[in-house]
Amino acid sequence: MRTPSGILHVVDSQTDQIIGAIQSKDYWNDNRHWEIKNNVDKLDFTVFDGTKEAAALTQQNLVLKEVRGGRIVPYTITETEKDSNNRSLTTYASGEWILLGKANYIDPQKFEAKTVGEYVDIALKGTKWKKGNISYESFRSMTVDEFIDPLSFLKKIASLFELEIQYRTEVVGNHIERYVDMMKKRGQDTGKTIELGKDLIGIKRIENSQNICTALIGFVKGEGDNIITIEKINNGLPYITNIDAFQRWNEKGKHKFGFYSPETDNENMSPDRLKTLMEIEMKKRVNASVSYEVKAASIGRVFGLAHELINEGDTIRIKDTGFTPKLYLEARAIAGDESFTDPTQDQYVFGDYREIVDPNEELRKIYNQILSSLGSKQEMLDQLDKLVKENEKTIETIRKESQAAKELAEKVQENLKNNTVNIIEAKNPPIDNLIVGKTLWRDISNGKPG
């Protein structure tokens, strides 16, 4: 992976021409704060006042910063602060895309069956930005009820298609071009594990039962004043229930009701579809929600270990054996503070947590529970063990006696077969079925004896 150079390029906001470059040795106290949600990205840094570089750092000019992965992020200068004591100039800048909030407008209207790319083209029409890398999705419809700016419209597009937005620039010659990407998920599943005492600063586990319900009422606004519910397909009831949740959370036998209306522009949603969505939502509300507050430093940049780096949106593993039981999480980097000149200041915030169950830990827990429940019943266990052993001896004796009886029966059958003589009574000597030494003929030509 390419390592960012640390050079900050300054761009004239009127001409889009690069007019300056600030080396990493010429600025300090730099901090980049980013958040996946709402595409927050801010940059501040300090330089000496009175220099050529400082002269270019004026309001609305742009600062280009290369971040990990080679992406170049454009920032618009929103504030500068001069300090006469140390003759310094501190610059505060935000991701340039915030200016899309004032770049144009979209009329209220209903869009029918359009792709992501088509929506993005509509959002960026008349702006400095272009459509970049777009994830393919099916056609979707959308209603815009009021005048809306391009930035807000892009957020609606991302929400409709469940995508994430990434803004970037490319330097072409001496000027820049701006692009908007839409993707399923920023970052990668790195397989990296951060541990307490290594790069994990601290972790909190928070349980919240505020949104728990045992019965969920669902509804969707239909055409006109019509409200779509599930009563027609649910025995006249507008709600669904969860038996396990009711047993755990009911109050004196009464349900705790929750309300749910899925975000959709579909005014003709079927009750069956609504019920399916309600069942999915119900699963989220039967247990106390668990969230985590995690702070981690980046040892990757401190010690130059590329495999330890954490990037925007990366999914990692978190391990804290100090919890009881031990805590193993899968989480995603959703926010961060990074300093190019002082990587010891790097910190990250994680979200989208998924608790990973350690099977060995679970087995150990069950074993300890069994031992605890038995308590001082060792004498009973010893007696049971004795009975089992005696029973095993009895079974072995029966098995041996049964085998002996079987062998005796087989021997008797064999003796009978070997020693039985077949007597044939006939007027003439037999010529068929004769066995040497075992067949006798009794002549009855003059009648049977007696």
C-alpha positions as CSV (number, residue, x, y, z in Angstrom):
1,M,0.0,0.0,0.0
2,R,1.3,3.5,-0.9
3,T,2.4,5.6,2.0
4,P,1.1,9.2,1.9
5,S,3.8,11.8,1.3
6,G,2.5,14.2,3.9
7,I,2.6,17.2,1.4
8,L,-0.3,19.5,1.6
9,H,-1.1,21.1,-1.8
10,V,-3.0,24.5,-1.8
11,V,-5.4,25.1,-4.7
12,D,-6.9,28.5,-5.8
13,S,-10.7,28.1,-5.4
14,Q,-11.4,30.3,-8.4
15,T,-9.1,28.7,-11.0
16,D,-8.7,25.2,-9.5
17,Q,-4.9,25.6,-10.1
18,I,-2.4,24.3,-7.6
19,I,-0.6,27.4,-6.2
20,G,1.5,26.0,-3.4
21,A,2.8,22.9,-1.6
22,I,3.6,22.6,2.2
23,Q,6.1,20.0,3.2
24,S,5.4,18.0,6.3
25,K,8.5,19.6,8.0
26,D,6.8,23.0,7.6
27,Y,3.6,22.3,9.5
28,W,2.8,20.9,13.0
29,N,-0.2,20.2,15.4
30,D,-2.0,18.7,12.4
31,N,-5.1,16.7,13.0
32,R,-7.5,15.0,10.5
33,H,-10.8,14.0,12.0
34,W,-13.1,11.8,9.9
35,E,-16.4,10.0,10.4
36,I,-18.0,7.5,8.1
37,K,-21.5,8.6,9.1
38,N,-22.5,11.8,7.2
39,N,-19.0,11.9,5.6
40,V,-17.5,14.2,8.2
41,D,-13.9,15.1,7.4
42,K,-12.0,18.0,9.0
43,L,-8.4,19.1,8.9
44,D,-6.5,21.6,10.9
45,F,-2.7,22.4,11.0
46,T,-0.3,25.2,12.0
47,V,2.4,26.9,9.9
48,F,4.6,29.9,10.5
49,D,2.9,33.2,9.5
50,G,4.5,35.5,6.9
51,T,5.7,32.7,4.7
52,K,4.8,32.1,1.0
53,E,2.8,29.0,2.0
54,A,0.9,30.9,4.7
55,A,-0.1,33.6,2.2
56,A,-2.0,31.1,0.1
57,L,-4.0,29.8,3.0
58,T,-6.9,32.2,2.6
59,Q,-10.6,31.7,3.0
60,Q,-12.3,29.3,0.6
61,N,-9.0,28.1,-1.0
62,L,-8.5,24.4,-1.0
63,V,-6.0,22.1,0.7
64,L,-5.4,18.7,-0.9
65,K,-4.3,15.9,1.5
66,E,-3.4,12.4,0.4
67,V,-4.7,9.7,2.8
68,R,-4.1,6.0,3.0
69,G,-4.8,4.0,-0.1
70,G,-3.7,6.9,-2.3
71,R,-7.0,8.8,-2.2
72,I,-6.7,12.6,-2.3
73,V,-9.2,14.5,-0.1
74,P,-10.1,18.1,-0.9
75,Y,-10.7,20.5,2.0
76,T,-12.1,24.0,1.8
77,I,-10.6,26.5,4.3
78,T,-13.3,27.7,6.6
79,E,-11.3,29.6,9.2
80,T,-7.8,30.8,9.9
81,E,-6.3,32.0,13.2
82,K,-3.2,34.1,13.6
83,D,-1.2,34.1,16.9
84,S,1.2,37.1,17.2
85,N,3.0,35.5,20.2
86,N,4.6,32.8,18.2
87,R,3.9,34.2,14.7
88,S,1.9,31.1,13.7
89,L,-1.2,30.6,11.5
90,T,-3.6,27.8,12.2
91,T,-5.9,26.7,9.4
92,Y,-9.2,25.0,9.8
93,A,-10.7,23.2,6.8
94,S,-13.7,20.9,6.1
95,G,-14.3,18.4,3.2
96,E,-15.0,20.5,0.1
97,W,-18.2,18.6,-0.6
98,I,-20.0,20.6,2.1
99,L,-20.2,23.3,-0.5
100,L,-22.5,21.0,-2.5
101,G,-25.1,22.2,0.0
102,K,-25.2,25.5,-1.8
103,A,-24.2,24.5,-5.3
104,N,-27.6,23.9,-6.9
105,Y,-31.1,22.6,-6.1
106,I,-33.4,19.8,-7.2
107,D,-37.1,20.5,-7.7
108,P,-39.8,18.4,-5.8
109,Q,-40.7,15.5,-8.0
110,K,-41.2,11.7,-8.2
111,F,-38.4,9.7,-9.8
112,E,-39.5,6.3,-11.3
113,A,-37.2,3.3,-11.6
114,K,-33.7,4.9,-11.8
115,T,-30.3,3.5,-11.2
116,V,-27.7,4.8,-8.7
117,G,-25.7,6.3,-11.6
118,E,-28.7,8.1,-13.0
119,Y,-29.6,9.6,-9.6
120,V,-26.0,10.8,-9.0
121,D,-26.0,12.5,-12.4
122,I,-29.1,14.4,-11.4
123,A,-27.6,15.4,-8.1
124,L,-24.3,16.6,-9.6
125,K,-25.8,18.5,-12.6
126,G,-24.5,22.0,-12.6
127,T,-21.8,21.4,-10.0
128,K,-18.0,20.9,-10.1
129,W,-18.3,17.3,-9.2
130,K,-18.5,14.2,-11.5
131,K,-19.8,10.7,-11.1
132,G,-17.0,8.4,-10.0
133,N,-17.0,4.7,-9.2
134,I,-20.6,3.5,-8.7
135,S,-21.7,0.1,-7.4
136,Y,-24.4,-1.5,-9.6
137,E,-27.8,-1.8,-8.0
138,S,-31.3,-2.5,-9.3
139,F,-33.7,0.2,-10.2
140,R,-35.4,2.2,-7.4
141,S,-38.0,4.9,-7.2
142,M,-37.9,8.0,-5.0
143,T,-40.1,10.9,-4.1
144,V,-38.7,14.4,-3.3
145,D,-41.4,16.3,-1.4
146,E,-39.6,19.7,-1.3
147,F,-36.7,21.6,-2.8
148,I,-33.4,19.9,-1.9
149,D,-29.7,20.7,-2.3
150,P,-27.3,18.3,-4.1
151,L,-25.5,17.3,-0.8
152,S,-28.8,16.2,0.9
153,F,-29.9,14.5,-2.3
154,L,-26.7,12.4,-2.4
155,K,-27.4,11.3,1.1
156,K,-30.9,10.2,0.2
157,I,-29.6,8.3,-2.8
158,A,-27.1,6.5,-0.6
159,S,-29.8,5.7,2.0
160,L,-32.2,4.4,-0.7
161,F,-29.6,2.0,-2.2
162,E,-27.9,1.2,1.2
163,L,-24.6,2.5,-0.1
164,E,-21.8,4.7,1.3
165,I,-20.4,7.8,-0.3
166,Q,-16.7,8.6,-0.8
167,Y,-15.5,12.0,-2.1
168,R,-12.1,12.4,-3.8
169,T,-10.1,14.4,-6.2
170,E,-7.6,13.6,-8.9
171,V,-4.8,15.9,-10.0
172,V,-4.7,16.3,-13.7
173,G,-1.7,18.4,-14.8
174,N,-1.9,21.5,-12.6
175,H,-5.6,21.4,-11.9
176,I,-8.0,19.1,-10.1
177,E,-11.1,17.1,-10.9
178,R,-13.6,16.0,-8.3
179,Y,-15.5,12.7,-8.1
180,V,-18.3,11.1,-6.0
181,D,-18.1,7.4,-5.5
182,M,-21.0,5.2,-4.2
183,M,-20.0,1.8,-2.8
184,K,-21.4,-1.0,-0.7
185,K,-18.9,-0.5,2.1
186,R,-15.8,1.5,2.6
187,G,-12.8,-0.2,4.1
188,Q,-11.7,-3.9,4.2
189,D,-12.0,-6.9,6.5
190,T,-8.3,-6.8,7.6
191,G,-8.3,-9.7,10.0
192,K,-6.2,-7.5,12.3
193,T,-6.7,-7.9,16.1
194,I,-6.2,-5.1,18.6
195,E,-5.6,-6.0,22.2
196,L,-5.8,-4.2,25.5
197,G,-2.3,-3.1,26.5
198,K,-1.1,-3.2,22.9
199,D,-3.1,-0.8,20.8
200,L,-6.4,-0.9,22.7
201,I,-6.7,2.1,25.1
202,G,-10.0,1.2,26.7
203,I,-13.4,-0.4,26.2
204,K,-16.8,0.0,27.7
205,R,-19.8,-2.4,27.3
206,I,-23.2,-0.7,27.5
207,E,-26.5,-2.5,27.7
208,N,-29.7,-0.5,27.0
209,S,-33.3,-2.0,27.3
210,Q,-35.1,1.2,26.3
211,N,-36.3,0.0,22.9
212,I,-37.4,-3.5,24.0
213,C,-40.9,-4.6,23.2
214,T,-42.9,-7.8,23.3
215,A,-45.5,-6.8,20.7
216,L,-44.7,-4.7,17.5
217,I,-47.3,-2.7,15.7
218,G,-46.4,-2.0,12.0
219,F,-47.9,0.4,9.5
220,V,-47.1,2.2,6.3
221,K,-48.7,5.3,4.8
222,G,-50.6,4.3,1.6
223,E,-52.2,6.4,-1.1
224,G,-54.3,9.3,0.3
225,D,-55.4,8.7,3.8
226,N,-55.0,4.9,3.6
227,I,-52.8,3.2,6.3
228,I,-51.5,-0.2,5.4
229,T,-51.4,-2.7,8.3
230,I,-51.3,-6.5,8.7
231,E,-54.7,-7.0,10.3
232,K,-56.2,-8.8,7.2
233,I,-53.6,-11.5,7.3
234,N,-53.0,-11.6,11.1
235,N,-56.3,-12.7,12.6
236,G,-57.5,-9.0,12.9
237,L,-54.5,-8.0,15.0
238,P,-52.2,-5.1,13.8
239,Y,-49.3,-6.4,15.8
240,I,-47.0,-9.4,16.1
241,T,-45.6,-10.9,19.3
242,N,-42.6,-12.8,20.5
243,I,-43.2,-15.4,23.2
244,D,-39.6,-15.4,24.6
245,A,-39.6,-11.6,24.8
246,F,-43.0,-11.7,26.6
247,Q,-41.8,-14.2,29.2
248,R,-38.7,-12.1,29.9
249,W,-40.1,-8.5,29.7
250,N,-43.9,-8.5,30.4
251,E,-45.2,-6.3,33.1
252,K,-47.8,-8.2,35.1
253,G,-48.9,-10.2,32.1
254,K,-49.2,-7.2,29.8
255,H,-47.4,-6.6,26.5
256,K,-44.9,-3.8,25.9
257,F,-45.9,-2.3,22.6
258,G,-43.5,-0.9,20.1
259,F,-44.2,0.9,16.8
260,Y,-42.6,0.4,13.5
261,S,-43.0,2.1,10.1
262,P,-40.4,1.1,7.5
263,E,-38.7,3.9,5.5
264,T,-40.1,3.5,2.0
265,D,-41.8,5.4,-0.8
266,N,-43.9,2.3,-1.7
267,E,-47.5,3.3,-1.2
268,N,-48.7,-0.1,-2.3
269,M,-46.8,-2.3,0.0
270,S,-48.5,-5.6,0.6
271,P,-49.4,-6.7,4.1
272,D,-47.3,-9.8,3.6
273,R,-44.2,-7.7,2.8
274,L,-45.0,-5.4,5.8
275,K,-45.2,-8.4,8.1
276,T,-41.9,-9.8,6.9
277,L,-40.2,-6.4,7.6
278,M,-41.9,-6.4,11.1
279,E,-40.5,-9.8,11.9
280,I,-37.0,-8.6,11.0
281,E,-37.4,-5.5,13.1
282,M,-38.9,-7.6,16.0
283,K,-35.7,-9.6,16.3
284,K,-33.8,-6.4,17.0
285,R,-36.1,-5.4,19.8
286,V,-36.4,-8.6,21.9
287,N,-33.1,-8.2,23.6
288,A,-31.4,-5.3,25.4
289,S,-29.2,-3.5,22.8
290,V,-25.5,-3.8,23.5
291,S,-23.1,-1.1,22.4
292,Y,-19.4,-0.5,23.0
293,E,-17.2,2.4,23.4
294,V,-13.7,1.6,22.1
295,K,-10.6,3.7,21.8
296,A,-7.5,2.4,20.1
297,A,-4.2,3.9,19.1
298,S,-2.4,3.1,15.9
299,I,0.9,1.3,16.5
300,G,1.2,0.8,12.8
301,R,2.3,4.3,12.0
302,V,4.2,4.8,15.3
303,F,6.5,1.8,14.6
304,G,6.1,1.8,10.8
305,L,4.2,-1.5,10.7
306,A,2.1,-1.5,7.5
307,H,0.1,-4.6,8.5
308,E,-1.0,-2.8,11.7
309,L,-2.5,0.2,10.0
310,I,-6.2,1.0,10.5
311,N,-8.0,2.6,7.6
312,E,-11.4,4.3,7.2
313,G,-14.2,1.7,7.4
314,D,-11.9,-1.3,8.1
315,T,-13.3,-4.2,10.0
316,I,-11.1,-5.5,12.8
317,R,-11.2,-7.8,15.8
318,I,-11.0,-6.5,19.4
319,K,-9.8,-8.6,22.3
320,D,-10.0,-7.7,26.0
321,T,-9.4,-10.7,28.3
322,G,-9.9,-8.4,31.3
323,F,-13.7,-8.8,30.9
324,T,-15.6,-11.7,32.6
325,P,-16.3,-13.5,30.4
326,K,-13.5,-12.6,28.0
327,L,-14.6,-10.1,25.4
328,Y,-14.1,-10.7,21.7
329,L,-15.6,-8.3,19.2
330,E,-15.7,-7.7,15.5
331,A,-16.0,-4.0,14.8
332,R,-15.6,-1.4,12.2
333,A,-13.6,1.8,12.3
334,I,-16.2,4.5,11.9
335,A,-14.3,7.6,13.1
336,G,-10.7,8.6,13.7
337,D,-8.2,11.3,14.5
338,E,-4.9,11.1,12.7
339,S,-1.8,13.3,12.7
340,F,0.8,12.9,10.0
341,T,3.6,14.7,12.0
342,D,2.8,12.9,15.3
343,P,1.3,9.4,14.8
344,T,1.2,8.8,18.6
345,Q,-1.9,11.0,18.6
346,D,-3.8,8.7,16.2
347,Q,-7.0,7.4,17.8
348,Y,-10.0,5.5,16.4
349,V,-13.6,4.9,17.3
350,F,-15.4,1.7,16.4
351,G,-19.0,0.8,15.7
352,D,-21.1,-1.9,14.0
353,Y,-20.1,-4.3,16.7
354,R,-20.7,-8.0,16.6
355,E,-19.8,-10.0,19.7
356,I,-17.8,-13.2,18.9
357,V,-18.5,-16.2,21.2
358,D,-15.4,-18.1,22.2
359,P,-16.6,-21.8,22.2
360,N,-13.9,-22.9,24.7
361,E,-15.0,-20.1,27.1
362,E,-18.7,-21.1,26.7
363,L,-17.9,-24.8,27.5
364,R,-15.8,-23.8,30.5
365,K,-18.7,-21.6,31.7
366,I,-21.2,-24.5,31.3
367,Y,-18.8,-26.9,33.1
368,N,-18.4,-24.5,36.0
369,Q,-22.2,-24.0,36.2
370,I,-22.7,-27.8,36.5
371,L,-20.0,-28.1,39.2
372,S,-21.6,-25.2,41.1
373,S,-25.1,-26.7,40.9
374,L,-23.8,-30.0,42.3
375,G,-22.2,-28.2,45.2
376,S,-21.4,-30.6,48.1
377,K,-23.1,-33.6,46.6
378,Q,-19.8,-35.5,46.1
379,E,-21.0,-38.4,48.2
380,M,-24.0,-38.9,45.9
381,L,-21.7,-38.8,42.9
382,D,-19.4,-41.4,44.5
383,Q,-22.5,-43.7,45.1
384,L,-23.7,-43.2,41.5
385,D,-20.2,-44.0,40.3
386,K,-20.2,-47.2,42.4
387,L,-23.6,-48.3,41.1
388,V,-22.5,-47.7,37.5
389,K,-19.4,-49.8,38.0
390,E,-21.4,-52.6,39.6
391,N,-23.9,-52.5,36.8
392,E,-21.0,-52.7,34.3
393,K,-19.8,-55.9,36.1
394,T,-23.3,-57.4,36.0
395,I,-23.7,-56.7,32.3
396,E,-20.3,-58.3,31.6
397,T,-21.3,-61.4,33.5
398,I,-24.6,-61.7,31.6
399,R,-22.7,-61.2,28.4
400,K,-20.3,-64.0,29.1
401,E,-23.1,-66.4,30.3
402,S,-25.1,-65.6,27.1
403,Q,-22.1,-66.4,24.9
404,A,-21.6,-69.7,26.7
405,A,-25.2,-70.7,26.2
406,K,-25.0,-69.8,22.6
407,E,-21.9,-71.9,22.1
408,L,-23.5,-74.9,23.9
409,A,-26.6,-74.8,21.7
410,E,-24.5,-74.7,18.6
411,K,-22.5,-77.8,19.9
412,V,-25.7,-79.8,20.5
413,Q,-27.0,-79.0,17.1
414,E,-23.7,-80.2,15.6
415,N,-23.7,-83.5,17.6
416,L,-27.3,-84.2,16.6
417,K,-26.4,-83.6,13.0
418,N,-23.3,-85.9,13.2
419,N,-24.9,-88.8,15.2
420,T,-28.5,-89.1,13.9
421,V,-29.3,-92.3,11.8
422,N,-31.9,-92.1,9.1
423,I,-34.1,-95.3,9.0
424,I,-35.9,-95.9,5.7
425,E,-38.8,-98.4,5.8
426,A,-39.5,-99.8,2.3
427,K,-40.3,-103.1,0.4
428,N,-37.3,-102.6,-1.9
429,P,-33.8,-101.4,-1.1
430,P,-33.6,-97.5,-1.3
431,I,-31.3,-96.0,-3.9
432,D,-31.8,-92.2,-3.2
433,N,-30.7,-90.0,-0.2
434,L,-28.3,-92.5,1.1
435,I,-25.6,-91.4,3.6
436,V,-22.8,-93.8,4.4
437,G,-22.9,-95.0,7.9
438,K,-26.1,-93.1,8.7
439,T,-28.8,-94.8,6.6
440,L,-30.5,-98.1,7.5
441,W,-33.1,-100.0,5.5
442,R,-35.9,-101.9,7.2
443,D,-37.5,-104.5,4.9
444,I,-41.2,-104.4,5.2
445,S,-42.0,-106.6,2.2
446,N,-43.6,-109.2,4.5
447,G,-45.4,-106.5,6.5
448,K,-44.3,-104.3,9.5
449,P,-43.2,-106.1,12.5
450,G,-45.8,-106.4,15.2
